[in-house]
Amino acid sequence: MEHIVAEEKCMSSNENKRPHQAAKAKTGKGGFRTMPFIIVNESFEKVASYGLMPNMILYLIGSYNMKTASASSILLMWSAISNVMAIFGAFLSDSYLGRFRVISLGSISSLLGMTILWSTAMMPQLKPPSCDQSSQVCKSATAAQLALLLSSFGLISIGAGCVRPCSIAFGADQLDNKDNPSNERLLESFFNWYYTSIGVSTVLALTIIVYIQDQLGWKFGFGVPVILMIISTLIFLAGASLYVKVKPSKSLFTGFVQVLVVAFKNRKLSLPQSNSDQYCHSHDSNFLIPTDNLRCLNKACIIRDRERDLNPDGSALDSWSLCTIEKVESLKALLRVIPMWSTGIIMFLCMNQNSFSTLQAKSMDRHITKNFEIPAGSFTVFMVTTLTIWVAFYDRVMVPLLAKYTGLPQGLSTKVRMGIGLLLACAALAVAAITENIRRRIAIEEGLVDSPGAVIDMSALWLVPQFALLGLAEAFNAIGQIEFYYSQLPKSMSSIAVAIFTLGTAVANLVGSLLVNIVDGVTSKDGNESWLSSNLNEGHLDYYYWLISVLGLINFIYFVACCWVYGPAENPKTRYSEDIQNDQFNYRELPSS
């Protein structure tokens, strides 16, 4: 699934605040009356889109006659594109269109994508015919059929990338009025309701929507999300006249590009001696001269000609010709955390194996009572539940106890928590490998090797430990990552923390898709059965899990080396009061493919 941490991000800037408050005062727009429109829009979008992912592997295999490896690769690519689009959506809203327009476009895009997906279930001619059971011949989807399916995925990704990054910050825009003595209380109330809605939406998506797909089929299972998106879009647009619409401003990403461009232009210049008069900096700057690390970037803030480069007030005349020291140091801070960021890629790769877990669950006994069985796609709810319970327990019980021994207000340092998360992810994949080995052995003993659709005499609840470990791994590593970025990056770069986290999940999905294709190609050579065979009983999914677990251990060693090179990290800074208005993030996002 996509990851249980931080996707909700809109990169706003301090410059937005005063005009926005003034506009609110003059027009009387905004306020708590707008919250139902925003929260319902986000909640319904999440239920609709999250509910599609868990069972999608079954739809691709059963309705499009895809092989397991191909279907998994497509879903990983879909997740990667969704994460990249979230960054693009945040940039677009900040720099060009504003949040209202981006959320509106995203809602419409998601609706179109889900409608197209629903049409593939409704119209038989839009997908290949079912396999001939007697001859075991399965026709692949035509190029047109596949293009239609992928276009629906693309539109849903665009929609999610536009709605999720901007929704919470758009809600904060409606309440952010520092002249109001109740402002902080209203914001806190909004965030509480918002995060509650996210939790409820996730559980509903992983249970009710998945259950409908299992029991009533794809026509109803895809139709319900379409109805939810129609309601979501109409409700959001119905409040259009009430919203405060903050004008877009410059993005930090633009500033980073400017630093690189100007540094390249000035590459032949010699760095001046330690003389602050030769560097451009803002009036309230903490930097008089740039730091010595990555000195090549310092050339971006060299003043070549004061009359030509500076305004009368001392600011840069053209940001594409001269940058401030602050911009340069911000980019340096970002580059410094990149090695630590890269250690999270394999962690997210471990998290992204839920498509295979769905296939495992499908072949196992999922009955809780005689008349009720858990849908195969709903087992991710155990990961969500574990994460939620552990975060609350850690915050309320463990932190006070650990703080007495470590002297850190957060109990354990961010790097320690990240390391624990990496080891737990390795353990989760090892447990998954052992469970799959047992499942496969039982299938062979029961003579079901050639019956991939048969249910073996083994409870699917044996899958719960691996999901619980993955939930704990995410609680430690993913949340630890976010806090690490927030503590190590300048306060003005709070928005970047979740952006690079989201980029990490996207890269992990791309790596996962590549790994699936490599493993499938290598292990199926010379007529051998692929580890990732469409028939799990003939394949060796357990070997694939062991491979990822070993990669995780190697990654942990790399993580330790990165920690040593990085050196001691500062204690996380408390940012809530100001950053909660400027840059929002949440601790639970979509379960990944």
C-alpha positions, 0 to 999 in steps of 0.5 A: 500500500502507499505508506502510512505516513505523510502524503498530506502536504501543501507547500505554502509560504509565509508571504501568503499569510497576511494577504490571506488574512486581510482578504478574509477580514474584508470578505467574511469568507472562510471559517469553520462553516467551510470545514464540512465541504473540505473534510467530506471531499477528502474523506470520500476521495480516500474511501474511493481511491484506497478501496480500489488498490487492495483487490486490484491485483485480483482484477488484473489477473482475473479480468485482464488475464495478466500474469502475477508479475506483470500485474504487480509491476503495473500496480507498483508503477501506479503507486509510484506515479501517484506519489510523484503526482503528489509532489507535482500537485503541491508545486502546482498549487503553490506556484501557479494555480492555487489550492482551490483550483488544484483540488477541483481539477484533482477531484474531477480527474479522479472521478473521470479515472474511476468512471473509466475503470468502472466502465471496464467492469461494466462493458465486456468488450473493454477487456479480454474474454475469460480464459477457456477452462478446457484448453487453458488458453487465455487471450491477453488484452489488446493495446486499446483495452490496456491503454484504456485501463492505464488511462484510468489509473493515470487519471486517478493518480493525477486526482490523488496527487492534486487533492491529497497534498493540498486539502489540509493546508486549504482547510487551514487557510480557512481558519488561519487568522492570527487576530482571532484569539480562538484561532489556535483552538479552531486549527487544533479542532480542525486537525483533530477532525481531519485526522479522525476522518483519515483514519475512518476513511482508511478503515472503511476503504479496506473493509467495506469497499473491499467487501463489496468487491468480494461479495457483489463483484467488480460492477458494484465494487467499482461503482460505489467509488464512482458514486463517492467521488461524484458526491465528493466533487459536488460537495467541494464545489458547492462551497466555492463561494465560501472559501478563502482562496490564497494566491499562489507564490514562489516555491522552494523548489524554484529556489533550488533550481535557481541556485543550481543554474546560477552556480553553473553560470558562475562556475568559472568565478573564484570564491572570494575570501571571507568577506560578507560584502561580496555575498548576497543575503537578506536583511534578517539573515543568520548567515553573513558568509556561506558555509564551507561544505559544497563550496561550489554552490557558494558561487550562486550568491557571489555579487559580481557587480553591485549596481547591476545585480542589486536593487536599491534596498540590497535585494537581488535584482534577478533571482536567476542571476544572483541567489541569497546565502539562505537559498544556497544553505537551504539546498545544502541542507537538503543535499546533506540528508539525501544519503539518509533519505536513500536508506528508506527506499528499501524500507518502503520496498518491504512495505510494498508487497501487499499485492502478493499478500492478497494472493496468499490470503485468497488461497487460505482459509479466511473464515472468522465464523462459519458464515463470515470470511475476511476479504483477501484485500482487507488484511492490510487493516491489521497493519493500519491497526498495529501502527495506530495502536503503537503510535498512541502507546509509544507517545503516551507510555513509552516516551515518558519512560524512555525520556528518563534514560535517554534525556531526549524529549521524544524518547528515542532519537530519530536515527535510532527509531529509523534503524529499528524500523529497518530491522523490523521490516527485515523481520516482517519479510522473513516471517512472510517467507516462512509463512509462505513456505508453510502455505506452499508445503501444505498446498503440495501435501493436499495435492493442490499444486495445479489448483491455484484457485483452491483454498488450502487448510491453513488459516489466513490469520497466519498472515497477521504477524507479518502485517503487524511487524510492517505496521511497527516498522512503519511507525518507527522508520517512516515517522522517524524519517519525517521527524528527522527531516523536520529537525535537520532542515531549516524551518523555512524548508518544513514543506520539503520534509514530506516532499522528499519522503513522498519522493522516497516512496515513489522511488521505492515503487519504481525499484519494486517494479524493476525488481519484480521484472528482474526476478521474474525474468531471471527465474523463469529462464530455460523453461523454469517456473518463475518464483513469481508464478501466477500459480503460487503453489508452483512458484517460490514467493518465499524465495522472493521474500527472503531476497527482499529481507536480505536486501533489507539487512544490507540496507541496514548496514548502509544505514549505519554507515550513513549515520556515522558519516552524517554525525550527531543530529540535532534534537528535533525542534518544536515547530507546531504552532507556526508550522502547523499553519504553514506546512501540514503533514499527516501520519497515515496515508494510503496502504500501498499496492 
